[in-house]
Amino acid sequence: MKAPLDLRHVASLALRDLIHLAHHPDFDRVQDQISQVRGCTRPVQLVGSTEPRDAATDTVLRSYSTADEPTGRLLTACGNRRSSRCPACSRLYAADTYHLIRAGLSGGKNVPEAVRTHPRLFVTLTAPSFGPVHNRLTTDTGKTLACRCGERHGPDDPALGTPLSPATYDYAGAVLWNTHAGALWARFTTYLRRELAAHLGITQKALKAAVRVSFAKVAEYQRRGLVHFHAVIRLDAPEGSNQPPPTWATADALTHAITKAAERAVLTVASDAIGERELTWGDQIDIREIAALGDGELTDQKVAAYVAKYATKSAEDSGTVDHSLRCAHCAGRGYQRGPDGFRDLCDQCDGTGQSEPIADLRVHTHVRQMIRTAWHLGHLPEFADLKLWKWAHMLGFRGHFSSKSRRYSTTLGALRDIRCTWRSEQARAAEADRQEISDETTLVVSHWQYLASGYSPGEELLAAQVRHDLTQAREESERRKTEGDPWL
């Protein structure tokens, strides 16, 4: 019998746990699980079992139970798209977004290659000004010009994007614009179809019968804390990407319609506390045609890579936090119902409703003021349905970071299903070779339950090594591509 390990001299809890794992006879399986989730930052721990059975005889063909695992549970990736929360899963999400966008530009994933001949534009819609901010202007030769404050800001200057006069900056308008940005986009798409029909001299009904407007967009935070949208907008036949639009539906006509629709899209928000606000797009609208043959300045690959990059970034890239500020105990209300029916202050947040005081957040003053404004607006009766206190850490933005029209291309869900099916088929084929199992007569019975999230201290060290190895391999691959390695 093996004597138990004496680890009293090991001060590190993580190192103790790692040594215990390393001495387990199935240590390779522990490493394999962590490698399969690619070092996910906070994997989901599951317990349960699965049994493939013969559908005719109900005979158990094989079985799997987490009770047989060295750690007693199975790790699955968290799937978080935020790069600040899980770099491993966010890279997978970005890759899926890249393929989704690329398929709608150059074909693939059930989209014909002829789609590259359709009129396609890359459009950027920005937020309006809510007050002058520090900026960094450069000349065509790269020379930095002075800001209105008189200084020449560096590219990493924390003052960039912050108000020149915080006292007069319209924080309420900025937060409400973020909140309604998704609705403003929806209104823009409505006017886009109307303006396209008017420009072509036909009715909206006739346009719908001849042309379909397809798009995919992603939201990006500017340094001033306001979102703007990057979108691929394409013209198709009514059935979608399988057929080209009529020859009279051109990129020039689409450009004209986008410009006019952006000017017409207006949302009015009224409140006794802040008065009336008209929410519009900013003056800076960028519209560029995507090269059909891939030899122009704006190619399919560049656009898809650009959109995918921002699909995994969120408000934290503008200097805010990447987690909700609601008190989990009272859901941000600041009170709880006592046994007598009366409201009692939440003893976890002392009635503030905040998981941590906004004043203590380690963020720029400008960002803190936007968070505070969103929190206060969310508790006004006229804005209660917007739940701004829930989205205060997002500076008011509560829409989807990436979205697309139905017929643009494939979906993220379909891409995940394809990947899952491929992995299942690989595993099933390997098992069938060993046990001669037929898919047509197999019934799978599974029981799974959530246990927890994250790693043990020792597993975290192994996950860190997996992440390091993947980063090194990725950097080496990029280096070889840059140097033109003939073996790639």
PEKASUL-V575896 format. One line per field, one symbol per residue. phi: phi as a letter, one per 40 degrees, with the letter a starting at -180 (. if undefined). A space follows every 10 residues. Layout:
# PEKASUL-V575896
phi = ???
This chain:
# PEKASUL-V575896
phi = .ccccbbccc cccccccccc cccccbcccc cccccccfgd cacccbbiaa bcbcccbgcc caabaccccd cgabcbccgc cccccadccc cccccccdcc ccccbbghfg bccccccccb bbbbbbcccb icbcbbcbcc cgcccccccg bbcccbcccc gcccbdcbcc cccccccdcb cccccccccc cdcccccccc gbcccccccb bbcbaabacb ccccgbcbbb bcbbbbcdch ccbccdcccb cccccccccc cccccabbbb accbgbbbcb ccccbbbbcc ccbgbccbbd cccccccccc cbbbcccbhc cbacbccccb fgcgabcccc gccbccccbf gcgbcaddcc ccbcdccccc cccccccccc dcbcccfccc bcccggcbcc cbaaccccac bccccccccc cccccccccc ccccbfcccc bbbbbbbbac babhbcdccc cccccccccc cccccccccc cccgcccc
